[in-house]
Every structure is written in C-alpha cells, then in structure tokens.
Amino acid sequence: MFTIKAKTRSEDVKLDALRKAGEIPAVFYGAGKKNTPISLSTIEFKKIWRDAGESSAISIKTTEGNVDVLIHEVQVDPVTDEPIHVDFLAIDMKKKIRVEVPLVFQGVSNAVKSGIGNLVKVLHEVEIEALPADLPHDLAVDISKLEGLDSQVFVSDIKLPTGVVVIDGPTEVVASIVAQVEEKEEVAVPVDLSAIEVEKKGKKEEEGEAPAPATPTKEEKK
C-alpha cells in the first residue's frame, strides 16, 4: 500500500507561500471523517500520483493518525501543468468500493502489423468493484488476439485480479479492428485560361459604353 506523510494545515496559511515552500495544499473527507485541510510534499505527492493513480489506496500519515484514502481530484496549473491542490476521499478498507480503472493495451495485433486494418480503442477505462486493498492501478488488454478484420476484444476478455469484479457489461467492446480506408488524392483540374479571357471580353461588351451614333447621311443633314 502506498503511504505519504502530511501535516495538518491551518486555513489561515497563505497557499502561495505554502507552494513556494515545496508543499501542496490538500484536504481529505468522507467515510465519517471531517473535512480536514492538510499539506504534503509536492515532490512526494507527484511520485504517489504517478505510481498509485486515482484507483489505488493510499495511507496518509499524520500526527493525529493514519487515514486511508483515494486521490479524488487534482487541480493543476493551466500554464505549468503542475498540481496545485488535491482532494483525497477517505475510505473504509473493509468495504468494497467502485472506481474507474484505466486500460493498458498490450501485445501486437497481426491485423495491424500486416496493414489490413486499424486498431480502434473503444474503451479507455472500466468501472470495477473491490476492496480498497485489491484495487489495481490499471488493467491489461491483450490485443494480440486481434488477427483479422472485424476482430474484437470484449470486457469479458479482460483478466481480473482476485477479488475484482467489472461493473461494465461483459459484451461491451473494448477494442476492434476496422478496414483501412485509402484516401483518394484529388486530381487538380487544369484551368482553361482562354475560356476566362472569352468570358471577360463578353462581359466588357455587355457592361461597356453604348456604341457611338452613326454619322448622319446627306439627306438627314438636310
């Protein structure tokens, strides 16, 4: 189980100063725990976040005792993409919970390798239920069985650790192979410049000045 040390945080502490000191403000709540502000090492949290993700149980060690939690929400800076605040959800290690777990696609599909089709990933995560201690970081999806066109991997094909149950329907498609579609190149049609010139000339004649009046005859002058 992952562990991380934390300190109880006064709500009067300025968050910017806290972050400059290398700590990240956080809070935990749930499972009968009161809303408790804490702070922890930014470096240590980023390591836990990377290794545990949001589906593995973490034990927060404080001076008031340990609290078992899941990472519930992480706010990141829109410019630096660095975490700036964390919400932890307290959990009861003796009660099953439901979480979304990411899927990791493994293996090589002969259909893709041979060039007859493309891999389409329909699902990127599935909902599971398990005791907190049994929650996996992710679930592997073997795509090597995708041999030909219209081959599919279903939720029922995912191998689950002991004590883990998938909530999603067993017949839901996780990944499939579809035929490659060749993009037809558009052939450029040559421009007929002579036709354009003819059009322009005709237009000028229509829109130009009226023709000069005919020279009067001798009879008309009389």
C-alpha positions in Angstrom: 0.0 0.0 0.0 1.2 3.5 -0.8 2.0 5.9 2.0 2.7 9.6 2.3 3.3 11.9 5.2 1.1 15.0 5.7 0.7 17.9 8.1 -2.5 19.4 9.4 -2.9 22.8 7.7 -4.4 25.9 9.2 -6.9 27.6 6.9 -5.1 30.9 7.7 -1.9 29.7 5.9 -1.3 31.5 2.6 -1.4 28.9 -0.2 1.0 30.6 -2.5 3.6 30.7 0.3 3.0 27.1 1.0 3.6 26.1 -2.6 6.8 28.2 -2.8 8.0 26.2 0.2 7.6 23.0 -1.8 4.3 21.8 -0.3 0.9 21.3 -1.9 -2.3 22.1 -0.1 -4.8 19.3 0.2 -7.9 18.1 2.0 -9.5 14.8 2.9 -13.1 13.9 3.7 -15.6 11.0 3.6 -16.1 7.7 5.4 -17.1 9.6 8.6 -14.0 11.8 8.5 -14.5 15.6 8.9 -13.2 17.9 6.2 -9.6 18.2 7.2 -7.1 20.6 5.5 -3.6 19.2 5.2 -0.3 19.8 3.3 2.2 17.4 1.9 5.5 17.5 -0.1 4.8 18.3 -3.7 7.6 16.0 -4.9 6.3 13.1 -2.8 2.8 13.7 -4.0 3.7 13.7 -7.7 5.5 10.4 -7.2 2.5 8.9 -5.5 0.2 10.3 -8.1 2.2 8.7 -10.9 2.5 5.3 -9.2 -0.9 5.0 -7.5 -3.1 6.9 -9.9 -6.6 7.5 -8.8 -7.6 3.9 -8.2 -5.1 2.6 -5.6 -5.4 3.0 -1.9 -3.0 5.4 -0.1 -2.3 5.8 3.6 -1.9 9.4 4.7 0.3 9.5 7.8 -0.5 12.5 10.1 0.4 13.3 13.7 -3.3 12.5 14.6 -3.2 9.1 13.0 -3.3 7.4 9.6 -6.1 7.9 7.1 -6.8 5.6 4.2 -7.7 7.5 1.0 -8.0 7.6 -2.8 -6.9 10.5 -4.9 -10.3 12.0 -5.8 -9.4 15.2 -7.6 -6.2 17.1 -8.6 -6.2 20.7 -9.6 -3.4 21.6 -11.9 -1.9 25.0 -13.0 -3.2 25.7 -16.6 0.2 27.1 -17.6 2.8 24.8 -15.9 0.5 21.7 -15.6 1.8 21.3 -12.0 -0.5 20.1 -9.3 -1.7 22.9 -7.0 -4.4 21.3 -4.9 -5.5 17.8 -4.0 -8.8 16.3 -2.8 -8.5 12.9 -1.1 -11.5 10.7 -0.5 -11.3 8.8 2.8 -12.3 5.1 2.5 -13.1 2.2 4.7 -10.6 -0.6 3.9 -13.2 -3.2 5.0 -15.9 -2.0 2.5 -15.9 -2.6 -1.3 -15.9 0.5 -3.4 -16.4 1.2 -7.1 -13.8 3.1 -9.2 -12.8 3.8 -12.8 -9.6 2.0 -13.7 -7.6 2.8 -16.9 -7.0 0.2 -19.5 -3.4 -0.5 -20.8 -3.3 -2.1 -24.3 -0.5 -4.7 -24.6 0.7 -7.0 -27.4 0.8 -6.7 -31.2 -2.1 -7.2 -33.5 -1.3 -9.1 -36.7 -4.1 -7.3 -38.4 -2.4 -4.0 -37.7 1.1 -5.3 -38.3 0.1 -6.7 -41.8 -1.6 -3.5 -42.7 -5.0 -4.9 -43.4 -6.7 -2.9 -40.6 -6.5 -0.2 -38.0 -6.9 -0.7 -34.2 -9.9 1.2 -32.7 -9.8 1.6 -28.9 -13.5 1.8 -27.9 -13.0 1.9 -24.1 -10.1 3.5 -22.2 -11.3 2.6 -18.7 -13.8 0.4 -17.0 -15.6 0.5 -13.7 -14.7 -2.1 -11.2 -15.7 -3.1 -7.6 -13.3 -4.4 -5.0 -12.0 -4.0 -1.5 -9.6 -1.0 -1.4 -6.6 -3.3 -0.8 -7.4 -5.2 -4.0 -7.8 -2.2 -6.3 -5.4 -2.5 -9.3 -3.6 0.5 -10.7 -4.8 -0.5 -14.2 -6.0 -3.5 -16.2 -4.2 -5.0 -19.2 -5.9 -5.6 -22.5 -4.3 -8.2 -24.8 -4.7 -7.1 -28.4 -2.6 -9.9 -29.9 -5.8 -11.9 -30.4 -7.0 -9.3 -33.0 -6.0 -11.4 -36.1 -8.3 -10.1 -38.8 -10.9 -7.6 -39.9 -13.8 -7.2 -37.5 -11.9 -8.9 -34.7 -12.9 -7.6 -31.3 -11.9 -7.7 -27.6 -14.7 -7.7 -25.1 -14.9 -6.7 -21.4 -15.2 -10.4 -20.6 -11.8 -11.0 -22.2 -10.0 -8.8 -19.6 -8.1 -10.8 -17.0 -9.0 -9.6 -13.5 -7.1 -9.8 -10.3 -8.6 -11.8 -7.4 -11.4 -10.0 -5.7 -12.1 -7.6 -8.6 -15.4 -7.5 -10.4 -16.1 -5.5 -13.5 -19.3 -3.5 -13.5 -19.4 -2.8 -17.2 -21.3 -5.4 -19.3 -19.3 -8.4 -20.4 -20.3 -8.0 -24.1 -19.1 -4.4 -24.3 -16.4 -3.9 -27.0 -13.1 -2.8 -25.7 -11.2 -2.7 -29.0 -11.7 -3.8 -32.5 -10.1 -3.9 -36.0 -11.6 -2.0 -38.9 -10.5 -2.0 -42.5 -8.1 0.7 -43.6 -9.7 3.3 -45.9 -7.4 4.7 -48.6 -7.8 8.4 -49.1 -8.2 9.2 -52.8 -6.0 12.0 -54.0 -7.9 14.9 -55.6 -6.7 15.4 -59.2 -6.2 19.1 -59.9 -8.2 20.2 -63.0 -6.2 22.5 -65.3 -7.6 26.0 -65.6 -8.7 26.9 -69.2 -7.3 30.5 -69.4 -8.8 31.0 -72.9 -12.3 30.5 -71.6 -11.6 33.0 -68.8 -10.5 35.6 -71.4 -13.5 35.0 -73.6 -15.8 35.5 -70.6 -14.0 38.7 -69.7 -14.3 40.1 -73.2 -18.0 39.3 -73.4 -18.6 40.9 -70.1 -16.9 44.1 -71.1 -19.0 44.3 -74.2 -22.2 43.9 -72.2 -21.2 46.4 -69.5 -19.2 48.9 -71.7 -20.4 52.3 -73.1 -23.1 52.4 -75.7 -21.8 52.4 -79.3 -21.3 55.9 -80.9 -24.2 57.1 -83.0 -23.9 56.6 -86.8 -22.8 59.5 -88.9 -25.9 61.2 -90.5 -26.3 61.0 -94.2 -26.6 64.0 -96.5 -30.3 63.5 -96.7 -30.6 63.5 -92.9 -28.5 66.7 -92.7 -31.0 68.5 -94.9 
